[in-house]
Amino acid sequence: MLLLVWILNAVALLVVAYILPGITLASFGSALIAALVLGLLNAVVKPLLILLTLPLTIVTLGLFLLVLNALVFWFAGSILKGFQVDGFWWAVIGAIVYSLVSTALAGLLAS
């Protein structure tokens, strides 16, 4: 089941790279590695960032979480060779689209 979710997240990244011109992926292998790195960053780094920026998140009524998602997405694009995000605003749009597509694919898996 975990392997299938990983593959679906890689497919979601491929969809994002296909839709948005500011996000590029070299291959399906790069998408698999990027999905793994994004999953690890979301599991390890993002909770720490949320805790550190909690006052700002509360003041913005949770909208700062979009910025955190974009920063994690952008960071993954900057550390991986086959996955590139061209700027912060592409990271914001990419993180939103990635979240929507991966949620839709996970919903298909659940039904």
N, CA, C and O atoms as a Tinker XYZ file with bonds, in Angstrom:
   444  protein
     1  N      0.826000   -1.193000    0.000000    73     2
     2  CA     0.000000    0.000000    0.000000    64     1     3
     3  C      0.872000    1.259000    0.000000    63     2     4     5
     4  O      0.597000    2.202000   -0.743000    81     3
     5  N      1.917000    1.281000    0.825000    73     3     6
     6  CA     2.813000    2.428000    0.895000    64     5     7
     7  C      3.545000    2.625000   -0.428000    63     6     8     9
     8  O      3.772000    3.757000   -0.856000    81     7
     9  N      3.909000    1.530000   -1.068000    73     7    10
    10  CA     4.576000    1.600000   -2.363000    64     9    11
    11  C      3.654000    2.201000   -3.420000    63    10    12    13
    12  O      4.097000    2.981000   -4.264000    81    11
    13  N      2.390000    1.845000   -3.375000    73    11    14
    14  CA     1.415000    2.382000   -4.325000    64    13    15
    15  C      1.194000    3.874000   -4.116000    63    14    16    17
    16  O      1.073000    4.624000   -5.085000    81    15
    17  N      1.141000    4.306000   -2.878000    73    15    18
    18  CA     0.984000    5.734000   -2.575000    64    17    19
    19  C      2.216000    6.504000   -3.064000    63    18    20    21
    20  O      2.086000    7.611000   -3.588000    81    19
    21  N      3.389000    5.932000   -2.897000    73    19    22
    22  CA     4.627000    6.554000   -3.362000    64    21    23
    23  C      4.599000    6.725000   -4.887000    63    22    24    25
    24  O      4.964000    7.782000   -5.402000    81    23
    25  N      4.169000    5.692000   -5.596000    73    23    26
    26  CA     4.085000    5.756000   -7.057000    64    25    27
    27  C      3.036000    6.779000   -7.490000    63    26    28    29
    28  O      3.249000    7.520000   -8.450000    81    27
    29  N      1.901000    6.821000   -6.783000    73    27    30
    30  CA     0.865000    7.806000   -7.113000    64    29    31
    31  C      1.350000    9.241000   -6.877000    63    30    32    33
    32  O      0.999000   10.148000   -7.632000    81    31
    33  N      2.142000    9.443000   -5.843000    73    31    34
    34  CA     2.707000   10.773000   -5.608000    64    33    35
    35  C      3.702000   11.146000   -6.697000    63    34    36    37
    36  O      3.795000   12.312000   -7.080000    81    35
    37  N      4.446000   10.164000   -7.198000    73    35    38
    38  CA     5.356000   10.423000   -8.313000    64    37    39
    39  C      4.569000   10.779000   -9.568000    63    38    40    41
    40  O      4.966000   11.669000  -10.320000    81    39
    41  N      3.461000   10.091000   -9.794000    73    39    42
    42  CA     2.596000   10.414000  -10.933000    64    41    43
    43  C      2.012000   11.816000  -10.764000    63    42    44    45
    44  O      1.903000   12.563000  -11.736000    81    43
    45  N      1.640000   12.173000   -9.542000    73    43    46
    46  CA     1.129000   13.521000   -9.281000    64    45    47
    47  C      2.192000   14.576000   -9.601000    63    46    48    49
    48  O      1.871000   15.637000  -10.138000    81    47
    49  N      3.441000   14.293000   -9.278000    73    47    50
    50  CA     4.521000   15.220000   -9.617000    64    49    51
    51  C      4.699000   15.340000  -11.124000    63    50    52    53
    52  O      4.967000   16.427000  -11.637000    81    51
    53  N      4.550000   14.222000  -11.837000    73    51    54
    54  CA     4.628000   14.264000  -13.292000    64    53    55
    55  C      3.507000   15.117000  -13.877000    63    54    56    57
    56  O      3.725000   15.863000  -14.831000    81    55
    57  N      2.317000   15.007000  -13.311000    73    55    58
    58  CA     1.179000   15.819000  -13.765000    64    57    59
    59  C      1.472000   17.300000  -13.525000    63    58    60    61
    60  O      1.209000   18.136000  -14.389000    81    59
    61  N      2.010000   17.615000  -12.368000    73    59    62
    62  CA     2.348000   19.008000  -12.043000    64    61    63
    63  C      3.389000   19.538000  -13.028000    63    62    64    65
    64  O      3.268000   20.659000  -13.521000    81    63
    65  N      4.405000   18.733000  -13.310000    73    63    66
    66  CA     5.446000   19.164000  -14.249000    64    65    67
    67  C      4.889000   19.317000  -15.663000    63    66    68    69
    68  O      5.362000   20.157000  -16.429000    81    67
    69  N      3.895000   18.514000  -16.008000    73    67    70
    70  CA     3.280000   18.611000  -17.330000    64    69    71
    71  C      2.413000   19.866000  -17.451000    63    70    72    73
    72  O      2.387000   20.517000  -18.496000    81    71
    73  N      1.709000   20.194000  -16.374000    73    71    74
    74  CA     0.776000   21.334000  -16.389000    64    73    75
    75  C      1.515000   22.668000  -16.271000    63    74    76    77
    76  O      1.201000   23.618000  -16.988000    81    75
    77  N      2.483000   22.739000  -15.377000    73    75    78
    78  CA     3.130000   24.019000  -15.062000    64    77    79
    79  C      4.494000   24.129000  -15.750000    63    78    80    81
    80  O      5.347000   23.259000  -15.575000    81    79
    81  N      4.700000   25.183000  -16.524000    73    79    82
    82  CA     5.978000   25.320000  -17.238000    64    81    83
    83  C      7.164000   25.673000  -16.327000    63    82    84    85
    84  O      8.313000   25.505000  -16.735000    81    83
    85  N      6.912000   26.150000  -15.122000    73    83    86
    86  CA     7.991000   26.517000  -14.218000    64    85    87
    87  C      8.523000   25.374000  -13.385000    63    86    88    89
    88  O      9.420000   25.569000  -12.565000    81    87
    89  N      7.981000   24.178000  -13.581000    73    87    90
    90  CA     8.420000   22.991000  -12.833000    64    89    91
    91  C      8.795000   21.913000  -13.844000    63    90    92    93
    92  O      8.007000   21.574000  -14.727000    81    91
    93  N      9.995000   21.385000  -13.704000    73    91    94
    94  CA    10.464000   20.378000  -14.655000    64    93    95
    95  C     10.942000   19.131000  -13.918000    63    94    96    97
    96  O     11.501000   19.193000  -12.823000    81    95
    97  N     10.697000   18.009000  -14.565000    73    95    98
    98  CA    11.175000   16.715000  -14.091000    64    97    99
    99  C     11.906000   16.044000  -15.239000    63    98   100   101
   100  O     11.453000   16.097000  -16.382000    81    99
   101  N     13.031000   15.416000  -14.943000    73    99   102
   102  CA    13.833000   14.794000  -15.990000    64   101   103
   103  C     13.234000   13.469000  -16.457000    63   102   104   105
   104  O     13.251000   13.165000  -17.649000    81   103
   105  N     12.705000   12.683000  -15.522000    73   103   106
   106  CA    12.200000   11.355000  -15.882000    64   105   107
   107  C     11.274000   10.852000  -14.773000    63   106   108   109
   108  O     11.079000   11.510000  -13.751000    81   107
   109  N     10.709000    9.656000  -15.012000    73   107   110
   110  CA     9.875000    9.054000  -13.976000    64   109   111
   111  C     10.721000    8.674000  -12.758000    63   110   112   113
   112  O     10.246000    8.740000  -11.624000    81   111
   113  N     11.959000    8.282000  -12.992000    73   111   114
   114  CA    12.865000    7.986000  -11.874000    64   113   115
   115  C     13.108000    9.211000  -11.012000    63   114   116   117
   116  O     13.148000    9.125000   -9.785000    81   115
   117  N     13.269000   10.352000  -11.666000    73   115   118
   118  CA    13.425000   11.608000  -10.914000    64   117   119
   119  C     12.164000   11.926000  -10.132000    63   118   120   121
   120  O     12.232000   12.446000   -9.018000    81   119
   121  N     11.004000   11.613000  -10.716000    73   119   122
   122  CA     9.737000   11.842000  -10.016000    64   121   123
   123  C      9.628000   10.945000   -8.794000    63   122   124   125
   124  O      9.131000   11.375000   -7.753000    81   123
   125  N     10.088000    9.700000   -8.909000    73   123   126
   126  CA    10.069000    8.783000   -7.754000    64   125   127
   127  C     10.962000    9.305000   -6.634000    63   126   128   129
   128  O     10.575000    9.295000   -5.466000    81   127
   129  N     12.150000    9.756000   -6.995000    73   127   130
   130  CA    13.082000   10.278000   -5.983000    64   129   131
   131  C     12.527000   11.564000   -5.367000    63   130   132   133
   132  O     12.608000   11.763000   -4.155000    81   131
   133  N     11.964000   12.431000   -6.207000    73   131   134
   134  CA    11.396000   13.684000   -5.698000    64   133   135
   135  C     10.209000   13.419000   -4.777000    63   134   136   137
   136  O     10.053000   14.092000   -3.758000    81   135
   137  N      9.369000   12.438000   -5.131000    73   135   138
   138  CA     8.234000   12.101000   -4.266000    64   137   139
   139  C      8.721000   11.562000   -2.924000    63   138   140   141
   140  O      8.139000   11.866000   -1.884000    81   139
   141  N      9.781000   10.766000   -2.945000    73   139   142
   142  CA    10.352000   10.248000   -1.705000    64   141   143
   143  C     10.917000   11.374000   -0.844000    63   142   144   145
   144  O     10.675000   11.425000    0.362000    81   143
   145  N     11.669000   12.273000   -1.470000    73   143   146
   146  CA    12.271000   13.393000   -0.731000    64   145   147
   147  C     11.174000   14.320000   -0.195000    63   146   148   149
   148  O     11.255000   14.774000    0.946000    81   147
   149  N     10.155000   14.601000   -1.007000    73   147   150
   150  CA     9.053000   15.431000   -0.524000    64   149   151
   151  C      8.345000   14.780000    0.660000    63   150   152   153
   152  O      7.992000   15.457000    1.625000    81   151
   153  N      8.141000   13.491000    0.586000    73   151   154
   154  CA     7.520000   12.783000    1.707000    64   153   155
   155  C      8.357000   12.856000    2.966000    63   154   156   157
   156  O      7.829000   13.067000    4.058000    81   155
   157  N      9.661000   12.684000    2.820000    73   155   158
   158  CA    10.555000   12.764000    3.988000    64   157   159
   159  C     10.604000   14.179000    4.555000    63   158   160   161
   160  O     10.577000   14.368000    5.771000    81   159
   161  N     10.677000   15.177000    3.666000    73   159   162
   162  CA    10.684000   16.564000    4.150000    64   161   163
   163  C      9.379000   16.911000    4.846000    63   162   164   165
   164  O      9.385000   17.591000    5.872000    81   163
   165  N      8.258000   16.450000    4.295000    73   163   166
   166  CA     6.962000   16.723000    4.922000    64   165   167
   167  C      6.811000   15.995000    6.252000    63   166   168   169
   168  O      6.083000   16.460000    7.129000    81   167
   169  N      7.478000   14.876000    6.412000    73   167   170
   170  CA     7.375000   14.119000    7.661000    64   169   171
   171  C      8.339000   14.608000    8.735000    63   170   172   173
   172  O      8.035000   14.517000    9.924000    81   171
   173  N      9.497000   15.126000    8.331000    73   171   174
   174  CA    10.534000   15.469000    9.304000    64   173   175
   175  C     10.685000   16.978000    9.488000    63   174   176   177
   176  O     10.628000   17.480000   10.610000    81   175
   177  N     10.878000   17.694000    8.388000    73   175   178
   178  CA    11.210000   19.115000    8.470000    64   177   179
   179  C      9.964000   19.982000    8.658000    63   178   180   181
   180  O      9.976000   20.920000    9.454000    81   179
   181  N      8.903000   19.675000    7.938000    73   179   182
   182  CA     7.717000   20.534000    7.970000    64   181   183
   183  C      7.086000   20.665000    9.360000    63   182   184   185
   184  O      6.706000   21.775000    9.735000    81   183
   185  N      6.955000   19.586000   10.140000    73   183   186
   186  CA     6.405000   19.786000   11.500000    64   185   187
   187  C      7.247000   20.724000   12.356000    63   186   188   189
   188  O      6.713000   21.488000   13.160000    81   187
   189  N      8.563000   20.663000   12.182000    73   187   190
   190  CA     9.434000   21.570000   12.923000    64   189   191
   191  C      9.226000   23.011000   12.460000    63   190   192   193
   192  O      9.187000   23.926000   13.283000    81   191
   193  N      9.092000   23.216000   11.160000    73   191   194
   194  CA     8.823000   24.557000   10.644000    64   193   195
   195  C      7.480000   25.083000   11.126000    63   194   196   197
   196  O      7.350000   26.262000   11.456000    81   195
   197  N      6.495000   24.220000   11.164000    73   195   198
   198  CA     5.170000   24.632000   11.649000    64   197   199
   199  C      5.254000   25.061000   13.110000    63   198   200   201
   200  O      4.651000   26.058000   13.507000    81   199
   201  N      5.990000   24.315000   13.893000    73   199   202
   202  CA     6.142000   24.666000   15.304000    64   201   203
   203  C      6.880000   25.991000   15.479000    63   202   204   205
   204  O      6.504000   26.810000   16.318000    81   203
   205  N      7.932000   26.198000   14.685000    73   203   206
   206  CA     8.712000   27.433000   14.811000    64   205   207
   207  C      7.952000   28.667000   14.332000    63   206   208   209
   208  O      8.181000   29.771000   14.826000    81   207
   209  N      7.055000   28.483000   13.378000    73   207   210
   210  CA     6.321000   29.624000   12.823000    64   209   211
   211  C      4.871000   29.673000   13.298000    63   210   212   213
   212  O      4.027000   30.310000   12.667000    81   211
   213  N      4.591000   29.010000   14.395000    73   211   214
   214  CA     3.219000   28.947000   14.893000    64   213   215
   215  C      2.592000   30.322000   15.151000    63   214   216   217
   216  O      1.431000   30.521000   14.792000    81   215
   217  N      3.306000   31.274000   15.755000    73   215   218
   218  CA     2.675000   32.591000   15.949000    64   217   219
   219  C      2.274000   33.257000   14.628000    63   218   220   221
   220  O      1.198000   33.847000   14.528000    81   219
   221  N      3.135000   33.161000   13.628000    73   219   222
   222  CA     2.824000   33.742000   12.323000    64   221   223
   223  C      1.661000   33.015000   11.655000    63   222   224   225
   224  O      0.832000   33.639000   10.994000    81   223
   225  N      1.603000   31.715000   11.826000    73   223   226
   226  CA     0.500000   30.929000   11.276000    64   225   227
   227  C     -0.823000   31.311000   11.936000    63   226   228   229
   228  O     -1.853000   31.391000   11.266000    81   227
   229  N     -0.797000   31.544000   13.233000    73   227   230
   230  CA    -2.015000   31.938000   13.941000    64   229   231
   231  C     -2.471000   33.326000   13.506000    63   230   232   233
   232  O     -3.661000   33.550000   13.288000    81   231
   233  N     -1.526000   34.258000   13.380000    73   231   234
   234  CA    -1.865000   35.625000   12.975000    64   233   235
   235  C     -2.464000   35.644000   11.565000    63   234   236   237
   236  O     -3.375000   36.424000   11.287000    81   235
   237  N     -1.957000   34.792000   10.684000    73   235   238
   238  CA    -2.461000   34.769000    9.303000    64   237   239
   239  C     -3.613000   33.785000    9.130000    63   238   240   241
   240  O     -4.021000   33.490000    8.007000    81   239
   241  N     -4.134000   33.280000   10.243000    73   239   242
   242  CA    -5.253000   32.334000   10.234000    64   241   243
   243  C     -4.961000   31.089000    9.387000    63   242   244   245
   244  O     -5.846000   30.558000    8.717000    81   243
   245  N     -3.719000   30.642000    9.429000    73   243   246
   246  CA    -3.335000   29.402000    8.753000    64   245   247
   247  C     -2.840000   29.577000    7.332000    63   246   248   249
   248  O     -2.352000   28.617000    6.735000    81   247
   249  N     -2.951000   30.768000    6.773000    73   247   250
   250  CA    -2.515000   30.972000    5.392000    64   249   251
   251  C     -1.004000   30.845000    5.230000    63   250   252   253
   252  O     -0.522000   30.575000    4.130000    81   251
   253  N     -0.259000   31.035000    6.302000    73   251   254
   254  CA     1.194000   30.885000    6.219000    64   253   255
   255  C      1.584000   29.436000    5.934000    63   254   256   257
   256  O      2.699000   29.176000    5.482000    81   255
   257  N      0.681000   28.495000    6.192000    73   255   258
   258  CA     0.969000   27.096000    5.869000    64   257   259
   259  C      1.153000   26.896000    4.370000    63   258   260   261
   260  O      1.897000   26.008000    3.953000    81   259
   261  N      0.484000   27.709000    3.556000    73   259   262
   262  CA     0.713000   27.667000    2.112000    64   261   263
   263  C      2.149000   28.055000    1.776000    63   262   264   265
   264  O      2.772000   27.461000    0.897000    81   263
   265  N      2.664000   29.052000    2.481000    73   263   266
   266  CA     4.045000   29.480000    2.278000    64   265   267
   267  C      5.003000   28.362000    2.698000    63   266   268   269
   268  O      5.987000   28.094000    2.009000    81   267
   269  N      4.716000   27.716000    3.822000    73   267   270
   270  CA     5.573000   26.610000    4.260000    64   269   271
   271  C      5.556000   25.458000    3.266000    63   270   272   273
   272  O      6.600000   24.876000    2.972000    81   271
   273  N      4.374000   25.126000    2.746000    73   271   274
   274  CA     4.294000   24.079000    1.725000    64   273   275
   275  C      5.134000   24.446000    0.511000    63   274   276   277
   276  O      5.858000   23.613000   -0.032000    81   275
   277  N      5.029000   25.707000    0.091000    73   275   278
   278  CA     5.799000   26.163000   -1.060000    64   277   279
   279  C      7.294000   26.119000   -0.787000    63   278   280   281
   280  O      8.071000   25.738000   -1.663000    81   279
   281  N      7.706000   26.501000    0.405000    73   279   282
   282  CA     9.134000   26.475000    0.743000    64   281   283
   283  C      9.682000   25.053000    0.754000    63   282   284   285
   284  O     10.793000   24.818000    0.279000    81   283
   285  N      8.931000   24.115000    1.281000    73   283   286
   286  CA     9.367000   22.711000    1.278000    64   285   287
   287  C      9.438000   22.194000   -0.156000    63   286   288   289
   288  O     10.387000   21.497000   -0.515000    81   287
   289  N      8.447000   22.528000   -0.974000    73   287   290
   290  CA     8.422000   22.119000   -2.379000    64   289   291
   291  C      9.609000   22.724000   -3.126000    63   290   292   293
   292  O     10.275000   22.036000   -3.899000    81   291
   293  N      9.870000   24.002000   -2.896000    73   291   294
   294  CA    10.976000   24.707000   -3.539000    64   293   295
   295  C     12.314000   24.140000   -3.075000    63   294   296   297
   296  O     13.233000   23.995000   -3.881000    81   295
   297  N     12.436000   23.823000   -1.801000    73   295   298
   298  CA    13.671000   23.246000   -1.270000    64   297   299
   299  C     13.954000   21.892000   -1.904000    63   298   300   301
   300  O     15.094000   21.592000   -2.257000    81   299
   301  N     12.909000   21.072000   -2.048000    73   299   302
   302  CA    13.093000   19.774000   -2.698000    64   301   303
   303  C     13.561000   19.968000   -4.132000    63   302   304   305
   304  O     14.409000   19.216000   -4.611000    81   303
   305  N     13.021000   20.964000   -4.821000    73   303   306
   306  CA    13.454000   21.246000   -6.181000    64   305   307
   307  C     14.872000   21.758000   -6.267000    63   306   308   309
   308  O     15.535000   21.592000   -7.291000    81   307
   309  N     15.345000   22.380000   -5.197000    73   307   310
   310  CA    16.708000   22.916000   -5.232000    64   309   311
   311  C     17.770000   21.881000   -4.858000    63   310   312   313
   312  O     18.931000   22.034000   -5.239000    81   311
   313  N     17.401000   20.838000   -4.126000    73   311   314
   314  CA    18.409000   19.863000   -3.721000    64   313   315
   315  C     18.465000   18.653000   -4.642000    63   314   316   317
   316  O     19.419000   17.878000   -4.577000    81   315
   317  N     17.468000   18.477000   -5.494000    73   315   318
   318  CA    17.439000   17.331000   -6.390000    64   317   319
   319  C     17.853000   17.745000   -7.795000    63   318   320   321
   320  O     17.511000   18.828000   -8.270000    81   319
   321  N     18.592000   16.864000   -8.445000    73   319   322
   322  CA    19.120000   17.194000   -9.762000    64   321   323
   323  C     18.056000   17.108000  -10.865000    63   322   324   325
   324  O     18.037000   17.962000  -11.751000    81   323
   325  N     17.186000   16.122000  -10.838000    73   323   326
   326  CA    16.218000   15.934000  -11.905000    64   325   327
   327  C     14.886000   16.621000  -11.677000    63   326   328   329
   328  O     13.973000   16.470000  -12.489000    81   327
   329  N     14.751000   17.369000  -10.594000    73   327   330
   330  CA    13.513000   18.059000  -10.240000    64   329   331
   331  C     13.847000   19.525000  -10.019000    63   330   332   333
   332  O     14.646000   19.855000   -9.143000    81   331
   333  N     13.233000   20.418000  -10.818000    73   331   334
   334  CA    13.574000   21.830000  -10.738000    64   333   335
   335  C     12.316000   22.681000  -10.631000    63   334   336   337
   336  O     11.349000   22.493000  -11.370000    81   335
   337  N     12.353000   23.618000   -9.697000    73   335   338
   338  CA    11.285000   24.604000   -9.522000    64   337   339
   339  C     11.923000   25.967000   -9.787000    63   338   340   341
   340  O     12.917000   26.324000   -9.156000    81   339
   341  N     11.347000   26.728000  -10.722000    73   339   342
   342  CA    11.992000   27.948000  -11.212000    64   341   343
   343  C     11.879000   29.167000  -10.310000    63   342   344   345
   344  O     12.553000   30.166000  -10.563000    81   343
   345  N     11.067000   29.127000   -9.283000    73   343   346
   346  CA    10.967000   30.275000   -8.400000    64   345   347
   347  C      9.925000   30.044000   -7.316000    63   346   348   349
   348  O      9.237000   29.024000   -7.285000    81   347
   349  N      9.835000   31.029000   -6.431000    73   347   350
   350  CA     8.936000   30.875000   -5.294000    64   349   351
   351  C      7.477000   30.758000   -5.725000    63   350   352   353
   352  O      6.740000   29.918000   -5.208000    81   351
   353  N      7.059000   31.604000   -6.676000    73   351   354
   354  CA     5.644000   31.579000   -7.066000    64   353   355
   355  C      5.297000   30.302000   -7.804000    63   354   356   357
   356  O      4.174000   29.810000   -7.690000    81   355
   357  N      6.242000   29.754000   -8.560000    73   355   358
   358  CA     6.010000   28.441000   -9.169000    64   357   359
   359  C      5.916000   27.376000   -8.085000    63   358   360   361
   360  O      5.169000   26.407000   -8.221000    81   359
   361  N      6.676000   27.559000   -7.008000    73   359   362
   362  CA     6.602000   26.615000   -5.891000    64   361   363
   363  C      5.246000   26.695000   -5.203000    63   362   364   365
   364  O      4.698000   25.668000   -4.803000    81   363
   365  N      4.700000   27.894000   -5.060000    73   363   366
   366  CA     3.380000   28.048000   -4.444000    64   365   367
   367  C      2.324000   27.344000   -5.294000    63   366   368   369
   368  O      1.543000   26.536000   -4.792000    81   367
   369  N      2.313000   27.660000   -6.580000    73   367   370
   370  CA     1.328000   27.045000   -7.477000    64   369   371
   371  C      1.555000   25.545000   -7.578000    63   370   372   373
   372  O      0.600000   24.768000   -7.569000    81   371
   373  N      2.818000   25.134000   -7.674000    73   371   374
   374  CA     3.140000   23.711000   -7.771000    64   373   375
   375  C      2.732000   22.928000   -6.537000    63   374   376   377
   376  O      2.227000   21.811000   -6.647000    81   375
   377  N      2.948000   23.505000   -5.366000    73   375   378
   378  CA     2.568000   22.822000   -4.131000    64   377   379
   379  C      1.055000   22.665000   -4.036000    63   378   380   381
   380  O      0.564000   21.634000   -3.577000    81   379
   381  N      0.319000   23.679000   -4.467000    73   379   382
   382  CA    -1.142000   23.594000   -4.438000    64   381   383
   383  C     -1.640000   22.542000   -5.424000    63   382   384   385
   384  O     -2.477000   21.708000   -5.078000    81   383
   385  N     -1.128000   22.581000   -6.645000    73   383   386
   386  CA    -1.560000   21.621000   -7.664000    64   385   387
   387  C     -1.141000   20.202000   -7.271000    63   386   388   389
   388  O     -1.909000   19.256000   -7.445000    81   387
   389  N      0.074000   20.056000   -6.743000    73   387   390
   390  CA     0.548000   18.743000   -6.297000    64   389   391
   391  C     -0.357000   18.184000   -5.199000    63   390   392   393
   392  O     -0.696000   17.001000   -5.205000    81   391
   393  N     -0.739000   19.032000   -4.274000    73   391   394
   394  CA    -1.626000   18.600000   -3.193000    64   393   395
   395  C     -2.983000   18.161000   -3.734000    63   394   396   397
   396  O     -3.518000   17.134000   -3.318000    81   395
   397  N     -3.538000   18.939000   -4.660000    73   395   398
   398  CA    -4.842000   18.600000   -5.234000    64   397   399
   399  C     -4.787000   17.299000   -6.040000    63   398   400   401
   400  O     -5.667000   16.448000   -5.914000    81   399
   401  N     -3.754000   17.152000   -6.865000    73   399   402
   402  CA    -3.651000   15.951000   -7.713000    64   401   403
   403  C     -3.377000   14.717000   -6.867000    63   402   404   405
   404  O     -3.978000   13.669000   -7.102000    81   403
   405  N     -2.487000   14.816000   -5.894000    73   403   406
   406  CA    -2.187000   13.641000   -5.067000    64   405   407
   407  C     -3.384000   13.258000   -4.199000    63   406   408   409
   408  O     -3.609000   12.074000   -3.948000    81   407
   409  N     -4.156000   14.249000   -3.738000    73   407   410
   410  CA    -5.376000   13.943000   -2.990000    64   409   411
   411  C     -6.413000   13.246000   -3.867000    63   410   412   413
   412  O     -7.078000   12.305000   -3.433000    81   411
   413  N     -6.541000   13.723000   -5.108000    73   411   414
   414  CA    -7.483000   13.090000   -6.046000    64   413   415
   415  C     -7.063000   11.653000   -6.363000    63   414   416   417
   416  O     -7.897000   10.749000   -6.407000    81   415
   417  N     -5.767000   11.455000   -6.581000    73   415   418
   418  CA    -5.286000   10.093000   -6.864000    64   417   419
   419  C     -5.446000    9.179000   -5.652000    63   418   420   421
   420  O     -5.784000    8.005000   -5.802000    81   419
   421  N     -5.207000    9.706000   -4.462000    73   419   422
   422  CA    -5.405000    8.909000   -3.249000    64   421   423
   423  C     -6.888000    8.580000   -3.051000    63   422   424   425
   424  O     -7.229000    7.505000   -2.557000    81   423
   425  N     -7.760000    9.505000   -3.437000    73   423   426
   426  CA    -9.200000    9.247000   -3.365000    64   425   427
   427  C     -9.624000    8.157000   -4.322000    63   426   428   429
   428  O    -10.497000    7.353000   -3.994000    81   427
   429  N     -9.022000    8.113000   -5.501000    73   427   430
   430  CA    -9.288000    7.029000   -6.442000    64   429   431
   431  C     -8.818000    5.689000   -5.894000    63   430   432   433
   432  O     -9.445000    4.653000   -6.119000    81   431
   433  N     -7.707000    5.730000   -5.175000    73   431   434
   434  CA    -7.167000    4.510000   -4.573000    64   433   435
   435  C     -8.060000    3.991000   -3.467000    63   434   436   437
   436  O     -8.199000    2.779000   -3.301000    81   435
   437  N     -8.674000    4.896000   -2.701000    73   435   438
   438  CA    -9.526000    4.492000   -1.582000    64   437   439
   439  C    -10.857000    3.919000   -2.036000    63   438   440   441
   440  O    -11.459000    3.108000   -1.333000    81   439
   441  N    -11.319000    4.334000   -3.202000    73   439   442
   442  CA   -12.639000    3.855000   -3.652000    64   441   443
   443  C    -12.565000    2.590000   -4.478000    63   442   444
   444  O    -13.595000    2.080000   -4.919000    81   443
